[in-house]
Amino acid sequence: MDTYQARFYDSSGNAPDLVQVQVGSGKIVVCGTTFSIRFEDLQLQVGGHDGDRFKLVCECQNVAIVSEDRAFLHALAEAAGGTELGKQARHADHKIVKRGSHKFRYWTIVTGAVVAMAITGYMLLDPLAASVATMIDPSFEVKLGEMLARTDKLDKKSDGFKRVSRIGNQLTAQLEKNPYKFQFFVKKDKEINACAYPGGILIVNSGLLEKVFDDDELAGVMSHEVGHVIHRHTLKQALHNCGLITCLTLISGGVGGAGDAEKLEAAFALAQKLESLNFSRAQETDADITGLELEVKAGYQGDGLVKFFKRLEKEESALGKGAAPLFAVLSTHPMSADRRARIEAELKRLREENEKR
């Protein structure tokens, strides 16, 4: 005879005993004892937090048996047949099944709603970040960039710094409408990378300076970063990474107050390092085009960025995966075949325009 797990309550008020019960002929027997309860003395109720438990109450003996084992319920319904207890057991089983179906449907709806809200929120982040960026005055953006970049710890004296400053000033001198006072720095870091902070602060790693072949390649990298600043890509992406709540808070409260820079700085620090921001294809294209125009106007060849990336890609392929951390610029600004073709086509157009002048 099959046994089923249950909890046995009596009139003593003590904690229930965990027992095994069997469904016999016309009665329920508590295994290991001589105690039994006749079917006609039992009343069945469904309860529990999730509505998946049933309770058998015997008022004449002042005891109760509680279980969640539906096999026990099925056995009871079969053994009790057409009696009142049998009807109650079958009704309870149907009720538990229905409750489980409703519960599953409820959580499916809740999960779906949460996923839909998350997707909607993510899709809203880009337009919200762009909206917040337009609200930030360039002068405020400069202050924010200075706080985030920690320029007091950067190289401002070496020959590398002088080289970066010279090329940077040549490039930014070609900007017709420039709301920023660009500043150029060198960071002592072997990682081959460069990044732009909000407000026109450009940082070139010493590792990148050692890797570029000539000024044309360095100008290609730097002009691209200038393009990100002009289009406010760094600011927009940092705001995107700060999240929906931060963007909504800034929109509702305005930007530019005495404590706003500190709030944004804290949010950006939690969101992600600005050196590792990933830009969209459209943002990379905008920075490429702006950078190319500045390079050509400043007298550089304009193909430095493509040449530099081609060399790095070959070296990375030869060295294997272990080189990935050193060539960070390849992961933060991936050079796809389409992007390379677009740069080369734009460069050809710019050179042809210059020849006609």
C-alpha positions in Angstrom: 0.0 0.0 0.0 1.3 3.4 -1.0 2.3 5.9 1.7 2.0 9.7 1.6 3.8 12.5 3.6 1.7 14.7 5.7 1.7 16.8 8.9 -0.4 15.6 11.9 -2.0 18.2 14.2 -3.6 17.3 17.6 -5.3 19.2 20.4 -2.1 19.6 22.4 -1.1 22.8 20.6 2.4 21.5 20.0 4.2 21.7 16.7 2.8 19.2 14.1 4.4 15.8 13.6 5.7 14.8 10.2 4.1 11.5 9.4 3.4 8.9 6.7 -0.2 8.0 6.1 -1.9 5.3 4.0 -5.4 5.3 2.5 -7.1 2.1 3.6 -10.6 0.7 3.1 -12.9 3.4 4.5 -10.2 5.0 6.6 -6.9 6.8 6.8 -4.1 5.2 8.8 -1.1 6.9 10.4 1.8 4.6 9.6 3.7 3.2 12.6 0.7 3.7 14.9 -2.7 2.2 15.5 -4.3 5.5 15.0 -6.9 5.8 12.1 -9.7 8.0 11.1 -12.8 6.9 9.3 -13.8 8.6 6.0 -17.2 9.6 7.4 -15.5 11.5 10.2 -13.4 13.7 7.9 -14.0 17.1 6.2 -11.7 18.2 3.4 -10.6 21.8 2.9 -8.2 23.5 0.4 -5.9 26.3 1.7 -2.3 27.3 2.1 -0.5 30.5 0.9 -0.6 29.3 -2.8 -3.9 27.4 -2.5 -2.1 24.1 -3.1 -2.5 22.4 0.3 -5.5 20.4 1.5 -6.5 19.7 5.1 -8.5 16.7 6.5 -10.2 17.7 9.7 -11.7 15.2 12.2 -13.7 17.2 14.7 -14.8 14.2 16.8 -11.1 13.4 17.6 -10.0 17.0 17.4 -7.1 16.3 14.9 -6.2 17.3 11.4 -3.9 16.1 8.6 -2.4 18.5 6.2 -0.6 17.6 3.0 0.5 18.9 -0.4 0.8 15.5 -2.0 -1.7 15.3 -4.9 -1.1 11.6 -5.1 -2.6 11.3 -1.6 -5.6 13.4 -2.8 -6.1 11.1 -5.9 -5.9 8.0 -3.8 -8.4 9.5 -1.3 -10.9 10.4 -4.1 -10.7 6.9 -5.6 -11.0 5.1 -2.3 -13.9 7.3 -1.0 -15.7 6.9 -4.3 -19.2 8.5 -4.3 -19.1 9.5 -0.7 -19.1 13.1 0.4 -15.4 12.9 1.1 -14.7 11.5 -2.3 -16.6 14.4 -3.9 -14.7 16.9 -1.8 -11.4 15.2 -2.8 -12.2 15.4 -6.5 -13.4 19.0 -6.2 -10.2 19.9 -4.3 -8.0 18.4 -6.9 -9.8 20.4 -9.7 -9.4 23.5 -7.6 -5.7 23.0 -7.0 -5.1 22.4 -10.7 -7.1 25.5 -11.7 -5.3 27.6 -9.1 -1.9 26.4 -10.5 -3.0 27.3 -14.0 -4.0 30.8 -12.9 -0.8 31.2 -11.0 1.3 30.2 -14.0 -0.7 32.6 -16.2 -0.3 35.4 -13.6 3.5 35.0 -13.5 3.7 34.7 -17.3 1.9 38.0 -17.6 4.0 39.7 -14.9 7.2 38.4 -16.4 6.1 39.6 -19.9 5.2 43.0 -18.5 8.6 43.4 -16.8 10.5 42.3 -20.0 8.3 44.7 -22.1 9.1 47.6 -19.7 12.8 46.8 -19.8 12.9 46.7 -23.6 10.8 50.0 -23.7 13.1 51.6 -21.2 16.2 50.6 -23.1 14.8 51.9 -26.4 14.0 55.2 -24.7 17.5 55.6 -23.4 19.1 56.9 -26.6 16.5 59.7 -27.3 16.5 60.6 -23.6 20.3 60.7 -23.3 20.3 62.9 -26.5 17.7 65.2 -24.9 19.6 65.6 -21.7 22.8 66.3 -23.6 21.2 69.2 -25.4 20.2 70.7 -22.0 23.8 70.7 -20.8 25.6 74.0 -21.5 29.1 73.5 -23.1 30.7 75.4 -20.2 29.1 73.1 -17.7 30.2 70.1 -19.9 33.8 71.4 -19.7 33.7 71.4 -15.9 32.2 67.9 -15.9 35.0 66.7 -18.2 37.7 68.2 -16.0 36.3 66.5 -13.0 36.0 63.1 -14.7 39.4 63.2 -16.5 41.5 64.0 -13.4 43.9 66.0 -15.5 46.1 66.9 -12.5 47.5 63.3 -12.7 48.3 63.4 -16.4 51.5 64.2 -18.3 51.8 67.8 -19.3 55.6 68.2 -19.8 57.0 65.4 -22.0 57.9 65.5 -25.7 54.9 63.2 -26.2 52.7 65.8 -24.6 54.1 68.5 -26.8 53.6 66.4 -29.9 50.0 65.7 -29.0 49.3 69.3 -28.2 50.8 70.5 -31.4 48.7 68.1 -33.6 45.6 68.7 -31.5 45.8 72.5 -31.9 46.4 72.2 -35.6 43.2 70.0 -35.9 40.9 72.1 -33.7 42.1 75.3 -35.4 40.1 74.1 -38.4 36.8 74.0 -36.5 34.5 76.8 -37.7 32.1 76.6 -34.7 33.8 75.4 -31.6 32.1 75.8 -28.3 34.9 74.1 -26.4 38.5 75.0 -25.4 40.2 71.7 -26.3 42.8 70.4 -23.9 45.3 67.6 -24.8 47.0 65.3 -22.4 49.2 62.1 -22.3 48.5 59.3 -19.9 51.3 56.9 -19.0 49.6 53.7 -19.9 50.9 50.8 -22.2 47.3 50.2 -23.4 47.1 51.3 -27.0 44.1 53.7 -26.8 42.9 57.3 -26.7 39.7 58.8 -25.4 37.7 62.0 -25.3 35.9 63.4 -22.3 33.0 65.8 -22.3 33.9 69.4 -23.0 37.0 68.8 -25.2 39.5 66.9 -23.0 41.5 64.4 -25.2 43.8 61.9 -23.6 46.3 59.8 -25.6 47.9 56.9 -23.9 51.7 56.6 -24.1 51.3 53.1 -25.5 49.5 54.6 -28.5 52.2 57.3 -29.0 54.8 54.5 -29.2 52.8 52.6 -31.7 51.9 55.2 -34.3 54.2 55.3 -37.3 54.0 59.0 -38.0 52.1 62.2 -37.3 49.5 61.3 -39.9 48.5 58.2 -38.0 48.4 60.1 -34.7 46.3 62.9 -36.3 43.9 60.3 -37.7 43.2 58.9 -34.2 43.0 62.4 -32.5 40.8 63.9 -35.2 38.4 61.1 -34.7 38.2 61.8 -31.0 37.7 65.5 -31.7 34.7 64.4 -33.8 33.2 62.5 -30.9 33.5 65.7 -28.8 31.9 68.0 -31.4 29.0 65.6 -31.8 28.8 65.1 -28.0 29.0 61.4 -28.4 30.9 60.8 -25.1 28.4 62.8 -23.1 25.4 61.0 -24.8 26.9 57.5 -24.3 27.8 58.2 -20.7 24.3 59.4 -20.0 22.9 56.3 -21.8 25.0 54.1 -19.4 23.8 56.0 -16.4 20.4 54.6 -17.0 16.8 55.7 -17.6 16.2 56.9 -14.0 19.2 59.3 -14.1 18.2 60.7 -17.4 14.6 61.3 -16.3 15.8 62.9 -13.0 18.0 65.3 -14.9 15.2 66.1 -17.4 12.7 66.8 -14.6 15.1 68.7 -12.4 17.1 70.6 -15.0 20.9 70.6 -15.4 23.4 73.3 -14.4 22.9 73.8 -10.7 25.7 73.9 -8.2 25.4 70.2 -7.3 24.6 68.8 -10.7 28.2 68.3 -11.8 28.9 66.2 -8.7 25.7 64.2 -9.3 26.6 63.5 -12.9 30.2 62.7 -12.0 29.0 60.0 -9.5 26.5 58.6 -12.0 29.2 58.4 -14.7 31.7 56.8 -12.4 29.1 54.1 -11.5 28.0 53.6 -15.1 31.3 52.9 -16.9 34.8 54.1 -17.5 34.7 56.6 -20.3 37.8 55.1 -21.8 35.8 51.9 -22.6 32.6 53.4 -24.0 31.3 51.7 -27.1 29.9 54.0 -29.7 27.2 53.2 -32.3 28.0 52.8 -36.0 26.3 56.1 -36.8 28.4 57.8 -34.1 31.6 56.3 -35.4 30.7 57.4 -38.9 30.0 61.0 -37.7 33.3 61.1 -35.9 35.1 59.7 -38.9 33.7 62.3 -41.3 34.4 65.2 -39.0 37.9 64.0 -38.3 38.7 63.5 -41.9 37.6 67.1 -42.8 39.8 68.5 -40.0 42.8 66.4 -41.1 42.7 67.4 -44.7 42.2 71.1 -43.8 45.1 70.9 -41.4 47.4 69.5 -44.2 47.5 65.8 -43.1 47.1 62.9 -45.6 43.8 61.8 -44.1 44.5 58.1 -44.4 46.3 57.8 -41.1 43.5 56.2 -39.1 42.9 53.5 -41.6 46.6 52.7 -42.0 47.0 52.6 -38.2 44.1 50.2 -37.7 45.3 47.9 -40.5 48.7 47.6 -38.9 47.2 46.9 -35.4 44.8 44.3 -36.9 47.7 42.4 -38.5 49.7 42.5 -35.3 46.8 41.4 -33.2 46.1 38.5 -35.5 49.7 37.4 -35.4 50.0 37.7 -31.6 46.6 36.0 -30.9 44.1 36.6 -28.2 46.7 37.5 -25.6 47.2 40.9 -27.3 43.6 42.0 -26.9 44.1 44.1 -23.7 47.0 46.1 -25.4 45.0 46.9 -28.5 42.0 48.4 -26.7 41.4 50.9 -29.4 40.4 48.1 -31.7 37.6 47.0 -29.4 36.4 50.5 -28.5 36.4 51.7 -32.1 36.1 48.6 -34.3 37.1 49.2 -37.9 34.7 47.1 -40.0 35.1 46.8 -43.8 32.1 49.0 -44.4 33.5 51.7 -42.1 36.9 51.5 -43.8 35.3 51.8 -47.3 33.2 54.8 -46.1 36.3 56.6 -44.8 38.2 56.0 -48.1 35.3 57.2 -50.2 35.0 60.3 -48.1 38.7 61.0 -48.2 38.7 60.7 -52.0 35.8 63.2 -52.2 37.6 65.7 -49.9 40.9 65.4 -51.9 39.0 66.0 -55.2 37.3 69.1 -53.7 40.7 70.5 -52.6 42.2 70.0 -56.0 39.4 72.0 -57.6 40.1 75.0 -55.3 
